[in-house]
Amino acid sequence: MNIEEFRNYCLSKKGVTEGFPFNETTIVFKVGGKMFALANIEDFEKINLKCKPNIALELREKYEAVKEGYHMNKKHWNTVYVNKDASHELLKKWIDWSYELVFSSLSAKTKAELIIK
């Protein structure tokens, strides 16, 4: 997966916005104003994805590509190295999980507004 594939996949999800709230090189994807994915656009070797804590631990044990979230809450975030042992299909699956985890935490009103857009 390259940065454009990552960006396009994240933006294909309902209600997703992108921005650069931290600096000019870290792209952040949000749904309902909450982050679910981020990456460095200049050095696209890893992405940060939100994950349920128990699953985050399992993924770190099973895949060399998955580490504790870099500069993130290590309980809820994983850093995934995109060119290690994670296939494109797995990366997409983990992006889906991250998006769904954040989307499910939104209020019913916000969810309804995002679905209508």
C-alpha positions in Angstrom: 0.0 0.0 0.0 1.3 3.5 -0.8 0.2 6.8 0.6 -2.4 7.5 -2.2 -4.0 4.1 -1.8 -4.1 4.7 2.0 -5.6 8.2 1.5 -8.2 7.1 -1.0 -9.3 4.1 1.1 -9.7 6.2 4.2 -11.6 8.9 2.2 -13.9 6.3 0.7 -15.6 5.8 4.1 -18.7 7.7 5.0 -18.2 11.1 6.7 -14.4 11.0 6.7 -12.4 14.2 6.7 -8.7 14.7 6.3 -6.4 17.4 7.8 -3.0 18.3 9.1 -3.7 19.3 12.7 -0.2 18.5 14.0 2.2 19.5 11.3 2.4 19.8 7.5 3.5 16.1 7.0 1.2 14.1 9.3 -2.2 13.5 7.5 -5.0 12.7 9.9 -8.3 11.1 9.0 -11.3 11.7 11.2 -15.0 10.6 11.4 -17.3 12.8 13.4 -14.3 14.9 14.5 -12.5 11.9 16.0 -9.2 10.4 14.7 -9.1 6.9 13.3 -6.0 6.9 11.2 -2.9 9.0 10.6 0.4 8.7 8.7 3.4 10.7 7.6 3.0 11.7 3.9 6.7 12.2 3.2 7.9 9.0 4.8 5.0 6.6 4.4 6.4 3.5 6.2 3.8 3.2 9.0 0.3 4.2 9.9 -1.4 4.6 13.2 -4.8 2.9 13.7 -7.2 2.8 16.6 -7.9 -0.7 17.9 -9.8 -2.4 20.7 -7.2 -3.0 23.5 -7.5 -6.8 23.5 -7.3 -7.1 19.8 -4.4 -4.6 19.7 -2.3 -7.0 21.9 -3.2 -10.0 19.8 -2.1 -8.2 16.6 1.2 -7.2 18.1 1.9 -10.7 19.1 0.9 -12.2 15.8 2.4 -9.7 13.3 5.9 -8.2 13.2 4.4 -5.2 11.3 2.2 -4.3 14.3 3.7 -2.3 17.2 2.4 -0.2 20.1 1.1 3.2 18.9 3.9 5.6 18.2 3.2 8.9 20.0 -0.3 7.6 20.8 -2.1 5.9 23.7 -0.5 2.5 23.5 -3.6 0.8 24.9 -5.9 2.0 22.1 -3.5 2.6 19.1 -1.3 0.4 17.0 1.5 1.5 14.6 1.5 -0.7 11.5 4.5 -0.9 9.3 3.0 -1.1 5.8 5.8 -3.0 4.1 6.3 -5.8 6.6 4.2 -8.9 7.0 0.8 -7.2 6.6 -0.9 -7.6 3.2 -3.0 -4.9 1.6 -6.1 -6.8 2.5 -5.1 -6.9 6.2 -4.2 -3.2 6.2 -7.7 -2.5 4.7 -9.3 -4.7 7.3 -7.5 -2.9 10.1 -8.4 0.5 8.7 -12.0 -0.7 8.6 -11.8 -1.8 12.2 -10.4 1.6 13.3 -13.0 3.5 11.4 -15.9 1.3 12.8 -14.5 1.6 16.3 -14.6 5.4 16.2 -17.9 5.6 14.2 -19.6 3.3 16.8 -18.5 5.6 19.6 -20.3 8.6 18.0 -23.6 9.9 19.2 -26.7 8.7 17.4 -27.3 12.3 16.2 -23.8 12.5 14.7 -24.0 9.0 13.1 -27.3 10.0 11.5 -25.9 13.3 10.2 -22.9 11.4 8.7 -25.1 8.8 7.1 -27.3 11.4 5.4 -24.4 13.3 3.9 
